Amino acid sequence: MVVAVSLDDKSIELLFTTQIAQLTDFITKRTGLCATLSGPPGTGKTVTLYYAAKKLGYRVWTVDPVIDQDIDKVLESLKFEPLSPTILHVLIDGLARSEIEKILKASKTSSYVVVLETTNNIETTCVEIK
């Protein structure tokens, strides 16, 4: 049996209070190259990101390497200013570290906020990428 659960904004805020606060703080202060959301599937990573973005008036551009296989096109797009504040949300499962590094290096000169998402336990912090 499949049960669909619909979360309203108040439910999201209650469930993910700490994560939303941390993410909105990162987005507004830009304290590093990127934020990383990690955890098992279905734990609220994506919904937390979209809620924080909505709260701050940001759009979210999600890049899934399984579908958007040409990372170079994504990198080319980062050279242009977005029309409105935008978060580049990259699903990094299955993406080579060299590709992640390319995205982070390109983001240094971009006005996009970069958020990486993985279902793996990630130990490396984005600020270590030079």
PyMOL commands that set and color helices and strands:
alter all, ss='L'
color gray80, all
select helices_A, chain A and resi 9-15+17-29+45-56+71-77+97-107+126-128
alter helices_A, ss='H'
color red, helices_A
select strands_A, chain A and resi 34-38+59-63+86-91+113-118
alter strands_A, ss='S'
color yellow, strands_A
deselect
rebuild
show_as cartoon
